[in-house]
Structure formats: C-alpha cells, structure tokens
Amino acid sequence: MNLNTPVFSSFTHDGLRLAFFDEGDPSGVPVLLIHGFASTANVNWVHPAWLKTLGDAGYRVIAIDNRGHGASDKPHDAEAYRPWVMAADAIALLDHLGVAEANLMGYSMGARISVFAALANPHRVRSLVLGGLGIGMTDGVGDWDPIADALLAPSLDVVTHDRGRMFRAFAEQTKSDRTALAACIRGSRDLVARSDMAKLDMPALIGVGTRDDIAGSPQQLAALMPEAEALDIPGRDHMLAVGDKVFKQAVLAFYARVAEG
C-alpha cells in the first residue's frame, strides 16, 4: 500500500465541483484514471500504488474523483450519474488541463465510463485499459437494486444480500455519501451495444480477475473490438484485482506497445 495522498485540485463542470489530481511527469504521456463505484481516486489508484507505478514509468498521471465520490460534489438524482454524463466529466477534465489526447484507464464502473468517453470522443483517447469489467459491459452484471437498497439500509447489520453487504461495508470504509452512491448505482448501469464496442478501434487491454464474479469474460469483450487483448488476473476477485502486480506489469507492457505504434 502506498498511502502518500497527492495534492488534489478541482474544476467545475455541469454545475458541479469535481476533484482531481495531476501528478507524475508533466511532460510524460498522459494517463487519465477513472475509478470504480463507491471508490475514489485515492482508494483505486493511490493506495494500490498505481500512481507510483505509472509515475515511476514516466507518465503524467491524472485521476478524477467521479461525481458522487471522494471530494467531488454529490448529487442525489440518479439521472446525474448516467455513464455518458460522467464520461463528459472526464473529457472536461482533459479540456481543463489542456490535454488533447490521453490513455484512458478505468476500473469497473470507471471502465464503463471510459468506453462511453471513447465512443463520444475517439480522437481524445489514445488507448483503453478496462479493468474489472468484461462482457458485462454489453450483457449486464446482474441485479444491482439490492446494492442500492443495502446502501440505504439503516445499518449493515440488517443487510443480508452478499454483494449488498460487500458494497455497504466498502462505502462505510470510504466514508461515502451513501444516498449519492445509491443514486449512482441506479443511474450508471446503461449497457454498451456490441456494435458500439466494435467501433472502438484504439488499442485496448481488458483485465479481469479469475475469481471475479461480477465482470464477465474479458476474452468475450475483447473479441468484439478490433485492437483489444484480454488479460486474466490470476486468483483475484473484483475487489482485489485492481492493485495486482500482474495487472500492473501487463499495463506497463501494453503502454510500451502503444508507444511503439
């Protein structure tokens, strides 16, 4: 664990104040990191040492606290969390920083946001790393209403749904606004058409833990895309795959290949 929290700044988009950090080599190739549901830029990217890994490799490392999360504003309306709305936040951050093109890397919900950003702005996305979400991107990842219910329950003690308990406990650990997260989980589940995945012709790496029971197959999603490759992250579930050293090594090797063109 690397717990050195970077300095966060903020910008305004769509009437919301959104927090971000901009670290690493300012002259390096930009990587924009988009975290998962109920997480934060710190929890997803700083604590598991992604910031250190990418920074030490010479990249400019940018990460956003998605609306509803971390130090960003937290609307309570589900419509505020549609994935294309959050994707627009991510592109607006690139605009704010004057970054014309970046490698996008998202985990779980962040992977979905990254795909919506790439579909709307393909010229802004040099490559995609999609972690923690495979064919669930197009086919769905099950019923998430119990997660919203768990987030709004009076206490963790009364939550019996296993996945609901997991996310409720995670939300409490990260001291999140649970009402905002419940709105987010209800608003952010739009699927991507398989035909739309086929339009994403930038290099892509899709990494999923072999014990992940949420994401779906990375191989099936990669097969829909012209320039995608799949990565099995051995022995990791949905919560633990994000910081895995196999994942990190694969991403660094992938970015080296992207740089070679």
DOZA-39116 format. One record per residue (C-alpha): y, z, x; residue number from 1. Coordinates in pm, 1 decimal, padded with zeros to 6 digits, always signed. Layout:
# residues N
<atom><y>Y</y><z>Z</z><x>X</x><nr>NUM</nr></atom>
...
This chain:
# residues 261
<atom><y>+00000.0</y><z>+00000.0</z><x>+00000.0</x><nr>1</nr></atom>
<atom><y>+00347.5</y><z>-00087.1</z><x>+00121.2</x><nr>2</nr></atom>
<atom><y>+00595.1</y><z>+00129.9</z><x>-00065.3</x><nr>3</nr></atom>
<atom><y>+00920.5</y><z>+00023.6</z><x>+00100.6</x><nr>4</nr></atom>
<atom><y>+01122.4</y><z>-00082.5</z><x>-00201.6</x><nr>5</nr></atom>
<atom><y>+01367.0</y><z>-00364.2</z><x>-00126.3</x><nr>6</nr></atom>
<atom><y>+01724.4</y><z>-00372.6</z><x>-00249.4</x><nr>7</nr></atom>
<atom><y>+01745.5</y><z>-00519.9</z><x>-00598.9</x><nr>8</nr></atom>
<atom><y>+02037.8</y><z>-00722.1</z><x>-00730.7</x><nr>9</nr></atom>
<atom><y>+02099.2</y><z>-00853.5</z><x>-01081.7</x><nr>10</nr></atom>
<atom><y>+02231.0</y><z>-01158.4</z><x>-01262.5</x><nr>11</nr></atom>
<atom><y>+02296.1</y><z>-01236.7</z><x>-01627.2</x><nr>12</nr></atom>
<atom><y>+02109.9</y><z>-01496.0</z><x>-01830.3</x><nr>13</nr></atom>
<atom><y>+02073.7</y><z>-01539.4</z><x>-02204.6</x><nr>14</nr></atom>
<atom><y>+02289.7</y><z>-01230.4</z><x>-02253.3</x><nr>15</nr></atom>
<atom><y>+02054.7</y><z>-01008.8</z><x>-02052.8</x><nr>16</nr></atom>
<atom><y>+02094.7</y><z>-00842.7</z><x>-01715.7</x><nr>17</nr></atom>
<atom><y>+01791.1</y><z>-00933.3</z><x>-01507.5</x><nr>18</nr></atom>
<atom><y>+01694.6</y><z>-00763.9</z><x>-01181.7</x><nr>19</nr></atom>
<atom><y>+01553.1</y><z>-00938.5</z><x>-00875.2</x><nr>20</nr></atom>
<atom><y>+01513.7</y><z>-00909.8</z><x>-00500.9</x><nr>21</nr></atom>
<atom><y>+01571.3</y><z>-01178.2</z><x>-00237.8</x><nr>22</nr></atom>
<atom><y>+01401.7</y><z>-01084.1</z><x>+00089.8</x><nr>23</nr></atom>
<atom><y>+01220.0</y><z>-01235.7</z><x>+00386.0</x><nr>24</nr></atom>
<atom><y>+01366.0</y><z>-01514.4</z><x>+00599.1</x><nr>25</nr></atom>
<atom><y>+01676.2</y><z>-01650.5</z><x>+00420.9</x><nr>26</nr></atom>
<atom><y>+01617.7</y><z>-01986.5</z><x>+00589.2</x><nr>27</nr></atom>
<atom><y>+01246.5</y><z>-01993.8</z><x>+00506.0</x><nr>28</nr></atom>
<atom><y>+01075.0</y><z>-02192.0</z><x>+00231.3</x><nr>29</nr></atom>
<atom><y>+01145.0</y><z>-02005.2</z><x>-00095.5</x><nr>30</nr></atom>
<atom><y>+00862.2</y><z>-01844.3</z><x>-00290.0</x><nr>31</nr></atom>
<atom><y>+00950.1</y><z>-01716.4</z><x>-00637.9</x><nr>32</nr></atom>
<atom><y>+00715.5</y><z>-01440.2</z><x>-00755.6</x><nr>33</nr></atom>
<atom><y>+00669.1</y><z>-01372.9</z><x>-01128.7</x><nr>34</nr></atom>
<atom><y>+00481.0</y><z>-01055.1</z><x>-01216.4</x><nr>35</nr></atom>
<atom><y>+00236.4</y><z>-00981.4</z><x>-01494.2</x><nr>36</nr></atom>
<atom><y>+00257.9</y><z>-00800.0</z><x>-01825.4</x><nr>37</nr></atom>
<atom><y>+00353.3</y><z>-00429.9</z><x>-01804.6</x><nr>38</nr></atom>
<atom><y>+00408.7</y><z>-00464.2</z><x>-01430.4</x><nr>39</nr></atom>
<atom><y>+00724.6</y><z>-00503.3</z><x>-01218.9</x><nr>40</nr></atom>
<atom><y>+00829.1</y><z>-00690.0</z><x>-00906.5</x><nr>41</nr></atom>
<atom><y>+00762.7</y><z>-00372.7</z><x>-00709.0</x><nr>42</nr></atom>
<atom><y>+00423.4</y><z>-00298.0</z><x>-00860.6</x><nr>43</nr></atom>
<atom><y>+00292.8</y><z>-00656.3</z><x>-00839.3</x><nr>44</nr></atom>
<atom><y>+00448.7</y><z>-00777.3</z><x>-00516.2</x><nr>45</nr></atom>
<atom><y>+00587.1</y><z>-00494.1</z><x>-00300.5</x><nr>46</nr></atom>
<atom><y>+00325.9</y><z>-00217.9</z><x>-00328.1</x><nr>47</nr></atom>
<atom><y>+00028.3</y><z>-00453.6</z><x>-00266.5</x><nr>48</nr></atom>
<atom><y>+00217.2</y><z>-00591.9</z><x>+00038.8</x><nr>49</nr></atom>
<atom><y>+00281.2</y><z>-00944.9</z><x>-00086.4</x><nr>50</nr></atom>
<atom><y>+00644.7</y><z>-00912.9</z><x>+00018.3</x><nr>51</nr></atom>
<atom><y>+00536.0</y><z>-00810.7</z><x>+00369.2</x><nr>52</nr></atom>
<atom><y>+00264.8</y><z>-01077.4</z><x>+00386.0</x><nr>53</nr></atom>
<atom><y>+00491.7</y><z>-01362.2</z><x>+00284.0</x><nr>54</nr></atom>
<atom><y>+00794.8</y><z>-01229.0</z><x>+00470.8</x><nr>55</nr></atom>
<atom><y>+00598.9</y><z>-01192.3</z><x>+00794.7</x><nr>56</nr></atom>
<atom><y>+00481.5</y><z>-01552.0</z><x>+00749.6</x><nr>57</nr></atom>
<atom><y>+00841.6</y><z>-01672.4</z><x>+00747.0</x><nr>58</nr></atom>
<atom><y>+00900.0</y><z>-01730.0</z><x>+00376.2</x><nr>59</nr></atom>
<atom><y>+01204.9</y><z>-01644.0</z><x>+00171.5</x><nr>60</nr></atom>
<atom><y>+01056.7</y><z>-01407.1</z><x>-00087.5</x><nr>61</nr></atom>
<atom><y>+01227.7</y><z>-01388.6</z><x>-00427.9</x><nr>62</nr></atom>
<atom><y>+01092.3</y><z>-01183.8</z><x>-00718.0</x><nr>63</nr></atom>
<atom><y>+01221.8</y><z>-01118.1</z><x>-01067.5</x><nr>64</nr></atom>
<atom><y>+01170.8</y><z>-00822.4</z><x>-01298.0</x><nr>65</nr></atom>
<atom><y>+01086.6</y><z>-01010.7</z><x>-01617.5</x><nr>66</nr></atom>
<atom><y>+01288.7</y><z>-00919.7</z><x>-01926.2</x><nr>67</nr></atom>
<atom><y>+01137.2</y><z>-00608.7</z><x>-02083.5</x><nr>68</nr></atom>
<atom><y>+01015.0</y><z>-00485.8</z><x>-01745.8</x><nr>69</nr></atom>
<atom><y>+01134.6</y><z>-00289.7</z><x>-01444.4</x><nr>70</nr></atom>
<atom><y>+01510.0</y><z>-00270.9</z><x>-01401.7</x><nr>71</nr></atom>
<atom><y>+01583.7</y><z>-00568.0</z><x>-01630.6</x><nr>72</nr></atom>
<atom><y>+01715.8</y><z>-00540.9</z><x>-01986.4</x><nr>73</nr></atom>
<atom><y>+01452.8</y><z>-00476.0</z><x>-02251.2</x><nr>74</nr></atom>
<atom><y>+01499.3</y><z>-00644.2</z><x>-02590.5</x><nr>75</nr></atom>
<atom><y>+01270.8</y><z>-00525.2</z><x>-02870.2</x><nr>76</nr></atom>
<atom><y>+01239.4</y><z>-00861.0</z><x>-03050.3</x><nr>77</nr></atom>
<atom><y>+00911.0</y><z>-01046.5</z><x>-02994.7</x><nr>78</nr></atom>
<atom><y>+01088.1</y><z>-01383.9</z><x>-03008.5</x><nr>79</nr></atom>
<atom><y>+01279.7</y><z>-01286.9</z><x>-02692.2</x><nr>80</nr></atom>
<atom><y>+00951.8</y><z>-01299.6</z><x>-02499.9</x><nr>81</nr></atom>
<atom><y>+00823.2</y><z>-01646.9</z><x>-02571.1</x><nr>82</nr></atom>
<atom><y>+00690.5</y><z>-01782.2</z><x>-02239.0</x><nr>83</nr></atom>
<atom><y>+00935.0</y><z>-02071.0</z><x>-02226.1</x><nr>84</nr></atom>
<atom><y>+01221.0</y><z>-01822.3</z><x>-02272.7</x><nr>85</nr></atom>
<atom><y>+01102.2</y><z>-01612.8</z><x>-01978.9</x><nr>86</nr></atom>
<atom><y>+01043.0</y><z>-01932.3</z><x>-01780.0</x><nr>87</nr></atom>
<atom><y>+01409.3</y><z>-02018.1</z><x>-01833.6</x><nr>88</nr></atom>
<atom><y>+01499.9</y><z>-01678.0</z><x>-01684.8</x><nr>89</nr></atom>
<atom><y>+01303.1</y><z>-01766.1</z><x>-01370.6</x><nr>90</nr></atom>
<atom><y>+01470.8</y><z>-02105.6</z><x>-01331.6</x><nr>91</nr></atom>
<atom><y>+01809.6</y><z>-01942.8</z><x>-01398.4</x><nr>92</nr></atom>
<atom><y>+01741.3</y><z>-01709.5</z><x>-01104.9</x><nr>93</nr></atom>
<atom><y>+01685.6</y><z>-02011.9</z><x>-00880.1</x><nr>94</nr></atom>
<atom><y>+02014.1</y><z>-02153.5</z><x>-01011.5</x><nr>95</nr></atom>
<atom><y>+02188.9</y><z>-01822.8</z><x>-00942.9</x><nr>96</nr></atom>
<atom><y>+02063.1</y><z>-01825.5</z><x>-00583.0</x><nr>97</nr></atom>
<atom><y>+02132.4</y><z>-02195.9</z><x>-00528.7</x><nr>98</nr></atom>
<atom><y>+01763.4</y><z>-02271.5</z><x>-00469.8</x><nr>99</nr></atom>
<atom><y>+01681.8</y><z>-02631.9</z><x>-00560.2</x><nr>100</nr></atom>
<atom><y>+01302.3</y><z>-02608.2</z><x>-00522.2</x><nr>101</nr></atom>
<atom><y>+01056.1</y><z>-02322.6</z><x>-00472.5</x><nr>102</nr></atom>
<atom><y>+00689.6</y><z>-02241.0</z><x>-00459.4</x><nr>103</nr></atom>
<atom><y>+00614.4</y><z>-02050.5</z><x>-00780.7</x><nr>104</nr></atom>
<atom><y>+00355.1</y><z>-01776.5</z><x>-00780.0</x><nr>105</nr></atom>
<atom><y>+00270.9</y><z>-01585.5</z><x>-01095.8</x><nr>106</nr></atom>
<atom><y>+00009.0</y><z>-01329.6</z><x>-01186.6</x><nr>107</nr></atom>
<atom><y>-00145.2</y><z>-01309.0</z><x>-01536.3</x><nr>108</nr></atom>
<atom><y>+00148.4</y><z>-01336.8</z><x>-01778.6</x><nr>109</nr></atom>
<atom><y>+00350.2</y><z>-01446.3</z><x>-01476.2</x><nr>110</nr></atom>
<atom><y>+00108.0</y><z>-01734.6</z><x>-01426.2</x><nr>111</nr></atom>
<atom><y>+00170.0</y><z>-01844.7</z><x>-01784.2</x><nr>112</nr></atom>
<atom><y>+00546.9</y><z>-01819.6</z><x>-01731.1</x><nr>113</nr></atom>
<atom><y>+00513.0</y><z>-02022.6</z><x>-01410.4</x><nr>114</nr></atom>
<atom><y>+00332.2</y><z>-02302.6</z><x>-01592.8</x><nr>115</nr></atom>
<atom><y>+00598.3</y><z>-02318.3</z><x>-01864.1</x><nr>116</nr></atom>
<atom><y>+00865.2</y><z>-02326.1</z><x>-01591.8</x><nr>117</nr></atom>
<atom><y>+00686.1</y><z>-02609.5</z><x>-01411.8</x><nr>118</nr></atom>
<atom><y>+00640.6</y><z>-02810.9</z><x>-01731.2</x><nr>119</nr></atom>
<atom><y>+01010.6</y><z>-02784.5</z><x>-01815.4</x><nr>120</nr></atom>
<atom><y>+01136.5</y><z>-02827.0</z><x>-01457.3</x><nr>121</nr></atom>
<atom><y>+00873.1</y><z>-03006.2</z><x>-01247.1</x><nr>122</nr></atom>
<atom><y>+01134.6</y><z>-03113.5</z><x>-00991.5</x><nr>123</nr></atom>
<atom><y>+01212.0</y><z>-02747.2</z><x>-00917.6</x><nr>124</nr></atom>
<atom><y>+00851.4</y><z>-02646.4</z><x>-00843.2</x><nr>125</nr></atom>
<atom><y>+00706.0</y><z>-02736.3</z><x>-00504.9</x><nr>126</nr></atom>
<atom><y>+00368.6</y><z>-02577.1</z><x>-00578.6</x><nr>127</nr></atom>
<atom><y>+00199.6</y><z>-02333.3</z><x>-00814.2</x><nr>128</nr></atom>
<atom><y>-00013.3</y><z>-02029.2</z><x>-00738.2</x><nr>129</nr></atom>
<atom><y>-00165.1</y><z>-01898.1</z><x>-01060.2</x><nr>130</nr></atom>
<atom><y>-00334.7</y><z>-01560.1</z><x>-01023.4</x><nr>131</nr></atom>
<atom><y>-00528.4</y><z>-01366.5</z><x>-01285.1</x><nr>132</nr></atom>
<atom><y>-00535.7</y><z>-01647.8</z><x>-01541.0</x><nr>133</nr></atom>
<atom><y>-00787.5</y><z>-01930.5</z><x>-01558.0</x><nr>134</nr></atom>
<atom><y>-00890.2</y><z>-02133.2</z><x>-01860.3</x><nr>135</nr></atom>
<atom><y>-00745.5</y><z>-01853.4</z><x>-02073.3</x><nr>136</nr></atom>
<atom><y>-00418.7</y><z>-02038.6</z><x>-02009.2</x><nr>137</nr></atom>
<atom><y>-00529.5</y><z>-02303.6</z><x>-02259.1</x><nr>138</nr></atom>
<atom><y>-00806.4</y><z>-02133.0</z><x>-02456.1</x><nr>139</nr></atom>
<atom><y>-00666.4</y><z>-01783.1</z><x>-02503.5</x><nr>140</nr></atom>
<atom><y>-00770.2</y><z>-01445.7</z><x>-02366.4</x><nr>141</nr></atom>
<atom><y>-00884.4</y><z>-01266.1</z><x>-02678.6</x><nr>142</nr></atom>
<atom><y>-00713.4</y><z>-01045.9</z><x>-02933.5</x><nr>143</nr></atom>
<atom><y>-00415.6</y><z>-00865.2</z><x>-02784.1</x><nr>144</nr></atom>
<atom><y>-00288.5</y><z>-00699.1</z><x>-03100.5</x><nr>145</nr></atom>
<atom><y>-00481.8</y><z>-00381.4</z><x>-03010.3</x><nr>146</nr></atom>
<atom><y>-00280.7</y><z>-00367.0</z><x>-02686.8</x><nr>147</nr></atom>
<atom><y>+00044.9</y><z>-00369.0</z><x>-02883.9</x><nr>148</nr></atom>
<atom><y>-00097.4</y><z>-00100.9</z><x>-03113.5</x><nr>149</nr></atom>
<atom><y>-00203.5</y><z>+00106.8</z><x>-02813.1</x><nr>150</nr></atom>
<atom><y>+00142.0</y><z>+00083.4</z><x>-02660.1</x><nr>151</nr></atom>
<atom><y>+00298.7</y><z>+00215.1</z><x>-02980.3</x><nr>152</nr></atom>
<atom><y>+00039.7</y><z>+00487.2</z><x>-03046.2</x><nr>153</nr></atom>
<atom><y>+00163.7</y><z>+00848.9</z><x>-03044.7</x><nr>154</nr></atom>
<atom><y>-00034.3</y><z>+00919.2</z><x>-02727.1</x><nr>155</nr></atom>
<atom><y>-00303.2</y><z>+00777.3</z><x>-02502.6</x><nr>156</nr></atom>
<atom><y>-00546.4</y><z>+01035.4</z><x>-02642.8</x><nr>157</nr></atom>
<atom><y>-00568.6</y><z>+00855.9</z><x>-02977.8</x><nr>158</nr></atom>
<atom><y>-00627.7</y><z>+00507.5</z><x>-02830.7</x><nr>159</nr></atom>
<atom><y>-00993.8</y><z>+00406.7</z><x>-02849.0</x><nr>160</nr></atom>
<atom><y>-00968.8</y><z>+00034.7</z><x>-02762.7</x><nr>161</nr></atom>
<atom><y>-01076.3</y><z>-00003.7</z><x>-02395.8</x><nr>162</nr></atom>
<atom><y>-00826.7</y><z>-00272.2</z><x>-02296.7</x><nr>163</nr></atom>
<atom><y>-00558.5</y><z>-00097.2</z><x>-02501.5</x><nr>164</nr></atom>
<atom><y>-00623.5</y><z>+00225.9</z><x>-02310.4</x><nr>165</nr></atom>
<atom><y>-00600.6</y><z>+00039.5</z><x>-01979.7</x><nr>166</nr></atom>
<atom><y>-00261.3</y><z>-00114.2</z><x>-02055.6</x><nr>167</nr></atom>
<atom><y>-00125.0</y><z>+00201.2</z><x>-02222.0</x><nr>168</nr></atom>
<atom><y>-00217.9</y><z>+00404.1</z><x>-01913.9</x><nr>169</nr></atom>
<atom><y>-00063.8</y><z>+00137.5</z><x>-01689.0</x><nr>170</nr></atom>
<atom><y>+00256.8</y><z>+00135.3</z><x>-01894.9</x><nr>171</nr></atom>
<atom><y>+00281.2</y><z>+00513.1</z><x>-01867.6</x><nr>172</nr></atom>
<atom><y>+00217.0</y><z>+00497.1</z><x>-01493.6</x><nr>173</nr></atom>
<atom><y>+00502.6</y><z>+00248.2</z><x>-01450.6</x><nr>174</nr></atom>
<atom><y>+00728.4</y><z>+00446.6</z><x>-01691.0</x><nr>175</nr></atom>
<atom><y>+00780.4</y><z>+00134.9</z><x>-01901.0</x><nr>176</nr></atom>
<atom><y>+00962.9</y><z>+00086.4</z><x>-02231.6</x><nr>177</nr></atom>
<atom><y>+00652.2</y><z>+00066.4</z><x>-02448.1</x><nr>178</nr></atom>
<atom><y>+00837.9</y><z>-00073.4</z><x>-02750.9</x><nr>179</nr></atom>
<atom><y>+00965.5</y><z>-00361.6</z><x>-02539.3</x><nr>180</nr></atom>
<atom><y>+00616.7</y><z>-00420.4</z><x>-02400.0</x><nr>181</nr></atom>
<atom><y>+00466.4</y><z>-00426.8</z><x>-02748.7</x><nr>182</nr></atom>
<atom><y>+00723.2</y><z>-00691.2</z><x>-02846.1</x><nr>183</nr></atom>
<atom><y>+00643.2</y><z>-00880.1</z><x>-02526.2</x><nr>184</nr></atom>
<atom><y>+00267.8</y><z>-00888.2</z><x>-02583.7</x><nr>185</nr></atom>
<atom><y>+00324.1</y><z>-01016.2</z><x>-02936.9</x><nr>186</nr></atom>
<atom><y>+00570.4</y><z>-01285.5</z><x>-02829.0</x><nr>187</nr></atom>
<atom><y>+00434.3</y><z>-01415.6</z><x>-02499.6</x><nr>188</nr></atom>
<atom><y>+00087.3</y><z>-01541.8</z><x>-02587.7</x><nr>189</nr></atom>
<atom><y>+00159.4</y><z>-01910.0</z><x>-02653.8</x><nr>190</nr></atom>
<atom><y>-00114.4</y><z>-02130.6</z><x>-02511.0</x><nr>191</nr></atom>
<atom><y>-00065.2</y><z>-02439.1</z><x>-02296.1</x><nr>192</nr></atom>
<atom><y>-00221.0</y><z>-02762.8</z><x>-02421.0</x><nr>193</nr></atom>
<atom><y>-00486.3</y><z>-02906.7</z><x>-02191.7</x><nr>194</nr></atom>
<atom><y>-00294.0</y><z>-03233.5</z><x>-02195.8</x><nr>195</nr></atom>
<atom><y>+00011.9</y><z>-03047.7</z><x>-02065.4</x><nr>196</nr></atom>
<atom><y>-00184.2</y><z>-02890.0</z><x>-01779.5</x><nr>197</nr></atom>
<atom><y>-00279.0</y><z>-03244.1</z><x>-01676.9</x><nr>198</nr></atom>
<atom><y>+00091.1</y><z>-03326.6</z><x>-01633.6</x><nr>199</nr></atom>
<atom><y>+00132.3</y><z>-03069.5</z><x>-01356.5</x><nr>200</nr></atom>
<atom><y>+00076.5</y><z>-03286.4</z><x>-01050.0</x><nr>201</nr></atom>
<atom><y>+00215.9</y><z>-03048.5</z><x>-00786.3</x><nr>202</nr></atom>
<atom><y>-00035.2</y><z>-02870.6</z><x>-00557.6</x><nr>203</nr></atom>
<atom><y>-00183.8</y><z>-02567.0</z><x>-00730.2</x><nr>204</nr></atom>
<atom><y>-00410.8</y><z>-02277.1</z><x>-00639.9</x><nr>205</nr></atom>
<atom><y>-00576.9</y><z>-02075.7</z><x>-00916.6</x><nr>206</nr></atom>
<atom><y>-00719.8</y><z>-01739.0</z><x>-00812.4</x><nr>207</nr></atom>
<atom><y>-00922.0</y><z>-01509.8</z><x>-01039.3</x><nr>208</nr></atom>
<atom><y>-01131.8</y><z>-01202.9</z><x>-00961.2</x><nr>209</nr></atom>
<atom><y>-01505.3</y><z>-01244.7</z><x>-01012.0</x><nr>210</nr></atom>
<atom><y>-01506.0</y><z>-00926.4</z><x>-01225.3</x><nr>211</nr></atom>
<atom><y>-01200.7</y><z>-01028.8</z><x>-01430.2</x><nr>212</nr></atom>
<atom><y>-01299.2</y><z>-01020.7</z><x>-01798.8</x><nr>213</nr></atom>
<atom><y>-00957.6</y><z>-01141.1</z><x>-01919.3</x><nr>214</nr></atom>
<atom><y>-00856.7</y><z>-01453.5</z><x>-01726.1</x><nr>215</nr></atom>
<atom><y>-01132.5</y><z>-01706.6</z><x>-01789.9</x><nr>216</nr></atom>
<atom><y>-01267.3</y><z>-01956.9</z><x>-01538.0</x><nr>217</nr></atom>
<atom><y>-01031.8</y><z>-02073.4</z><x>-01261.1</x><nr>218</nr></atom>
<atom><y>-01256.5</y><z>-02373.5</z><x>-01199.9</x><nr>219</nr></atom>
<atom><y>-01222.0</y><z>-02495.7</z><x>-01557.5</x><nr>220</nr></atom>
<atom><y>-00842.4</y><z>-02470.4</z><x>-01542.0</x><nr>221</nr></atom>
<atom><y>-00825.5</y><z>-02640.3</z><x>-01201.0</x><nr>222</nr></atom>
<atom><y>-01034.7</y><z>-02926.9</z><x>-01334.9</x><nr>223</nr></atom>
<atom><y>-00758.0</y><z>-03009.4</z><x>-01583.4</x><nr>224</nr></atom>
<atom><y>-00497.0</y><z>-03056.9</z><x>-01309.4</x><nr>225</nr></atom>
<atom><y>-00466.2</y><z>-03346.3</z><x>-01065.2</x><nr>226</nr></atom>
<atom><y>-00398.5</y><z>-03139.8</z><x>-00749.7</x><nr>227</nr></atom>
<atom><y>-00546.4</y><z>-02796.0</z><x>-00821.6</x><nr>228</nr></atom>
<atom><y>-00810.8</y><z>-02588.8</z><x>-00645.2</x><nr>229</nr></atom>
<atom><y>-00986.7</y><z>-02276.1</z><x>-00766.9</x><nr>230</nr></atom>
<atom><y>-01044.1</y><z>-01950.3</z><x>-00581.2</x><nr>231</nr></atom>
<atom><y>-01294.4</y><z>-01679.4</z><x>-00670.0</x><nr>232</nr></atom>
<atom><y>-01161.9</y><z>-01340.7</z><x>-00555.0</x><nr>233</nr></atom>
<atom><y>-01486.0</y><z>-01152.1</z><x>-00481.4</x><nr>234</nr></atom>
<atom><y>-01563.1</y><z>-00828.5</z><x>-00661.5</x><nr>235</nr></atom>
<atom><y>-01218.0</y><z>-00781.4</z><x>-00811.8</x><nr>236</nr></atom>
<atom><y>-01119.4</y><z>-00718.0</z><x>-01173.0</x><nr>237</nr></atom>
<atom><y>-00793.3</y><z>-00815.3</z><x>-01343.2</x><nr>238</nr></atom>
<atom><y>-00600.3</y><z>-00514.4</z><x>-01212.5</x><nr>239</nr></atom>
<atom><y>-00721.9</y><z>-00521.0</z><x>-00852.1</x><nr>240</nr></atom>
<atom><y>-00735.9</y><z>-00892.3</z><x>-00767.7</x><nr>241</nr></atom>
<atom><y>-00359.9</y><z>-00925.7</z><x>-00719.5</x><nr>242</nr></atom>
<atom><y>-00349.4</y><z>-00741.4</z><x>-00387.0</x><nr>243</nr></atom>
<atom><y>-00680.8</y><z>-00860.6</z><x>-00246.2</x><nr>244</nr></atom>
<atom><y>-00682.9</y><z>-00979.5</z><x>+00116.4</x><nr>245</nr></atom>
<atom><y>-00896.4</y><z>-01283.0</z><x>+00028.3</x><nr>246</nr></atom>
<atom><y>-00629.2</y><z>-01388.2</z><x>-00220.9</x><nr>247</nr></atom>
<atom><y>-00351.3</y><z>-01335.8</z><x>+00034.6</x><nr>248</nr></atom>
<atom><y>-00530.3</y><z>-01534.2</z><x>+00304.9</x><nr>249</nr></atom>
<atom><y>-00602.6</y><z>-01817.5</z><x>+00061.4</x><nr>250</nr></atom>
<atom><y>-00237.7</y><z>-01833.6</z><x>-00049.0</x><nr>251</nr></atom>
<atom><y>-00110.8</y><z>-01848.2</z><x>+00310.7</x><nr>252</nr></atom>
<atom><y>-00359.4</y><z>-02126.3</z><x>+00390.7</x><nr>253</nr></atom>
<atom><y>-00259.7</y><z>-02309.0</z><x>+00070.8</x><nr>254</nr></atom>
<atom><y>+00111.3</y><z>-02289.7</z><x>+00156.8</x><nr>255</nr></atom>
<atom><y>+00035.1</y><z>-02423.6</z><x>+00505.8</x><nr>256</nr></atom>
<atom><y>-00135.6</y><z>-02725.3</z><x>+00345.5</x><nr>257</nr></atom>
<atom><y>+00157.3</y><z>-02772.0</z><x>+00104.8</x><nr>258</nr></atom>
<atom><y>+00395.2</y><z>-02774.1</z><x>+00402.2</x><nr>259</nr></atom>
<atom><y>+00189.4</y><z>-03045.0</z><x>+00568.7</x><nr>260</nr></atom>
<atom><y>+00234.7</y><z>-03257.4</z><x>+00256.7</x><nr>261</nr></atom>
